[in-house]
Amino acid sequence: MKSSSVGSPSSSPIICASFNQDNSFFSVGTKDGFKIFDARSGRLCYERAVGAFNIVEMLFSTNLLAIVGAGEQPSLSPRRLCLFNFLTGSTLRELNYLTSVLAVRLNKKRLIVILQDKAYIYDLNSLAVLETIDTVPNNKGLCAFCPGSEGCYLALPASTSKGSVLIYNTVELQSVCQIDAHRSPLAGITFSSTGTYLATASEQGTIIRVHLVSQATESYSVRRGTYPSTIYSLSFGPCLEFPEFLVATSSSGSLHTFSLGQAIKQRRKPSGVIGSLIPDTLSDSFDQTFHHILHNAALAGVKGKKIPQSSHDLQYDSTDSCFCSIRASIFIISHNGYFREYTLKITELNEFSWSLEREINLLDNILNEPF
């Protein structure tokens, strides 16, 4: 996800920040170059100081990077996408466009390139263009792409006046559905790891909605707050049938976590798997007791990147599968150059506590061993 200050981009040392598809590594682009870190240890694995970068995307734990320069020098044009092997230091392929590349997404089958009014779908192995989608003006490069090769869904804004989302199947190369999610234009979209669910937020930032993609319906609504706030990032926790967590950061500087799995288990709908996931009405909302807020997790007015890296210690009663306790680790990259790992613990009584496990200065981190 591209991340920049609300004011002038020159006010922050971090230009972009992005986790790989399984959240095991993350990369940051700076005014001087880019760096790759191990998310579990915080260790700096690779750095390259050749100029400013707007986009640095890593393919899982491979050596492949998709990088786009910030245009401060001719060799780092924002209209050129470079596929780069950082282990050998070699450029594998360059793709050039008429306008700036605003976003890049990858999985093991597809490469997605987002421009202001187009989305290109490539076969990752051959780099053949499979489809070109004409989109509504998308100046922020807003998009979501499922990391799994099965779902392989791409989500794009479908309107500039309201929060409509186009879902596209990048394997079958056909439109799946359009979801009218919000009255205001979109500010954030993300898929669950399996592509089953899509979370959306509008420019108002007060309500976040979770949709079941296969039915193009709104499954649940969660309220971030009463007053408008710009949503900077949305992330689901790991999931099998339904994600346990949805996490959001906003311009208020707070970290919002919604316990989706906990809310569903307490409802205890008996009508099978699908019945347990779909609410009675499309406007069904979670109780606010399942909303946990960490204030001042990032600087107010500064964009951050958060990932529910893993949900650990999921404990259930062996007799009736009631929720007992849960622990989740949440990673955040703040735009002033810090990586933080928080732990959220929730008891069976819905009592919760936050703790800061790690804080690492990404700009001062020194490369002292090979990748």
N, C-alpha and C positions, 0 to 999 in steps of 0.2 A: 504494500500500500504506500502510495506517495504521501509524504508528510512534510508540511512546511508551516512556518509561522503564520499567524493570522495577519500580522503586519508585513513588513518587508522581508523577503526571503533571506536577505543578507544579514538579518539580525540573529540568525541561528547557525551554529556550526554543522548541524545535521540537515541534509537536504532531503534524504529519503531513508526509509527503514522498512525491511521486509523479512518475514520468516519464510522458511521453505515450507513445502507442502505438509510435512509431518512434524513441523515445529522443532526439529532437532538442531537446526542452525538458523542464524539470522544474519542479514547483511545490512550495512549502513553506507550510504553515500555521503561524502562530505565535499567541501570546497577543494580539497587536495587530492581526493581519490576515493577508494572504497575499501571496506574491511569486512571480513567474514568471521563470525564468532560461533563457538559451540554453545548452544543455548543451555545445556545441562550444567556445564562447568563455568561458562563465561570466558573461556579461553579464546584469545585471538588466534585464529588459524591461518589467516592470509590477509595481506594488505598490498595495495598497489597505489602508488602516489603518482598519478599522471595527469591530474586535473579533476574538475568538478563533474559529478554524475547525478542525473535526475532519477534514474531507474537502475536498480541492481536486483535481479531476481535469480534465485538459485533453484535448480531442479533436484528436489529431494536431497540426497547426500552425495550426489555425483559431482564431477568437476565442472559441469556445464553451468555457465552464467549467461543471462541475457542482460546486457548493459546498454544504457543510453546516456550520452553526455549531456551536459548542461549548456553547451554552446559557447563556453568562454574561450575556446580555441577551435580552429577549423576542423581539426581531427576528431573533435568530440561534439559533432553536430547533434542537436536534439531531433533531427530528422533521420538519423541513422541508428539502426539497431544492430548491435554486434553480439554474435554468439561466441563466447570466449571460454577456452579451457584454461582455468587458472592454475592447474597443476603443471602444464607445460608452458603456460604463458603465451599460447598461440591463439590467433583469431581463426575460428572455424568457418564463419560466414558473416557477411554484412548484408543487411537489407535496408534499402533507402526509400524514403517516402517524400511526398510533396509538402507535407505539413509535419508538425512536431508529433513525436510519439508520446502519448499521454499515459499509457499504461501497458504493461506486458504481463501475461499470465501463462503458466506452463503446467502440463502434467506429462505423463509418460507417452501420451498419444498426440497431443495437440499443443501448438503454440498460438496464443491469442495476442494480437496487436491492436491496440485501441488508438484511433486518431480522433480528431474533433467531430467528424461526421461519418466515420467508417470504422468497421471492425473487420479485421482480417483473421481468417482461420486457416492455419497451416498444418499439414502433416509434419510432425516433429522430426521424423526420420529422414524424409526426402526434402522437406521444406517446400513442397509443392503447395500452391495456394488452392485450398479446397473450396472456399467460399468467401465472398466479400459482402458484408451486410451494410447497407446504407442506414445510418442511425440519425436520430434527432441530434441537434447540436449538443455536444457532451464535452464542454470545456474543461471539466475536472477529470475526465477520463474515468468516470465512475463505471465500475463493472464488478462482477463476481464470477468466479470460475471454480467448478467442483474439482478438487484435487484427484479424486478417484477416476479410474479409466472406465468404469462401468456407467455411472451416471453421466459424467462428462458434460454437464450443463453449463451454459453461459447465460448470465443475466445482464441485461442492459436497460438503461432508461428508455421508456417508450413515449415519453411526453416531456415537454418543457414547462407545462402549466400545471400538471398534477403528478402525483407519485405513482405512475404506472410502470410496470416492469415487463420486459419481453424475456421469456425463457426460450433458449435455443439449444437443441441437441446437436453437439458438434461432431458426433459420430455418424448419426443418420442424416445430418445436415438438413434439418427441418425445424420449423418453429413448433414449440410444445404448447405454449399458452401465453396469455397476457394477463397479469394480475394487477388490478386497480387497487393499490395498497393504501394510498393516502390522498388527501385533498391537495396538499402542497407538494412541490417537486421533491424528488428524492435527494437525500444527503448521504445515505449509507445502505449497502446491500451486502449480504454474505450468505453462503450456503453452509449447511451442516456437512460433515466430512463425507457422508454418503450421497449428498445431493438430494436427499428426501425433503428437507426443509429449507426454507429461505427466510431470513430475517431482513426486515426493511425499516428504515427510519426516514422521516421527511425533514425538510429544512426547519420545521418548527421544533423538532427534537423532543417533544413531550411524550409521544406514544411510539413504542416499538412494536411491530407486528411480526408474528411468526406464521408462515404459510406452508401448507402441505402442497408441494409442487404438483403431485400427480392429480390433485383435484382442483388446482388453481383457486384454493379457498384460503381465507384467513383462519388459521387454527386458534391462535391466542393473541391477546393484546397485553402488553405490559407497559406500565406508566413509569417513565424515567423521572419526571418531575412536573410541576405545575407551570413553571416559567420556561419560555423558549430557550434552547441551548443548542449549539451546533454539535451534532454527533460527528466525532472524528473517526471512530472505528467500531465495528461490531465483530464478535467472534463467538462461535459455538464451542462448547466443550466436546471432547471425543464422545462418540455415540455408536450404539448398535441399532436399537430401534428408535430411540428418541434421545436427544442430547440432554445431559444432566444440567448444563449451564448455558446461559447466554450472558455475555459480558459486553459492556459498552463504555467508552470514554467520550467525554464531551468537553466543550470550551470552559465549563465550570471548573475543570480540574479534578472532578470526582470520578471514581471508578464504580460502576454499577454492575452488580451481579444478580441475575435472576435464576432461582433454583427451579428450573422447569421440571426436572424429574421428580423432585420432592413434591411439588404441587400436584402432579399427576397421580403419584402413588397415594397421596392422601385422599384424592377423589375416589379411588378404588372402583372404577367402572368395571362391571363384570362381563361386558359383552365382547370379550375377545381382544386381540391385539389392536386392531384398528379402532374398535370402539373405545379402547382406553386412551387413544391418542386424540381423537376428534371430539371437540366440545359439543355441548348440546345446541349451542347457537353460534353463529359466526362472530358475534360480538363478545364472546366469552372472554373474561379478563382474569388474570391471576390475582389472588389476594396479595396485598402489599407486604404481608408478613414474609413472603418469599423473595423480597427485594432487599438486598444487602448493599450498603453504600460505604465506600471508603473515601472520605473527603481528603482533598489535597494530595491525591496519589500522584498527580502531575501538576506542573505549574498551570494556573488558570490562564486561559487564552492561548495555550500551547498545545499543538497536536501531539498525540502519542499513539503508540501501537501496542495493543494488548492481545495476548493469546492465552486462552485457557490451556496451558501446555498439557496437563494431565489431571485426571480425577483419580485420586488414590483413596485407599481404605474405604471403598464403598461397602457398607455393612448392612445386611438385611436379616431380619428375624427368620429363622429356618422354618417356622410354622405357618406364618401368614404373609411373608415377604413385606412386612412393614418397614418403612424407612427408620433406620436407627441413628446413623451418624455418617458424616461425609467430610472429606478433606479435599480441597482443590488448590492446585498451584496455578498462579496467574502471572504471566510475564508482561512487562510493559517497558517500552522504549520511549523515553521522554525526548522532546525535541532539543533539550539543552545538553544531550549527550550522555544520559545515564540509563543503564539497564537495571531494572528492579524486579525481584521475584517476591511476590506476596503469597501468603498462605491464608486461605479462608477455611475456618473450621465451623461446622454446623452440627449441633447436637440433635437428638431425637425430640427435644422440646423446642426446636427452632431457635435456640440461643446460638449466637454466632460471634466469632472473634477474628480479627485480622492481625497478621504479624508480618513484618518485613524480614525476609530471610537473607536476601543478598542485595547489595547495591554496588554497581561497577561503573566506573568512569570509562566510557568507551573511547574517548578521545585520547586519554593518557595510557591506555592499554598498550603494552609492548609485545611485539612478536618475538618469542624466545625459543620456539621449537617448530619443526616442520609440520605441515598438515598430515 
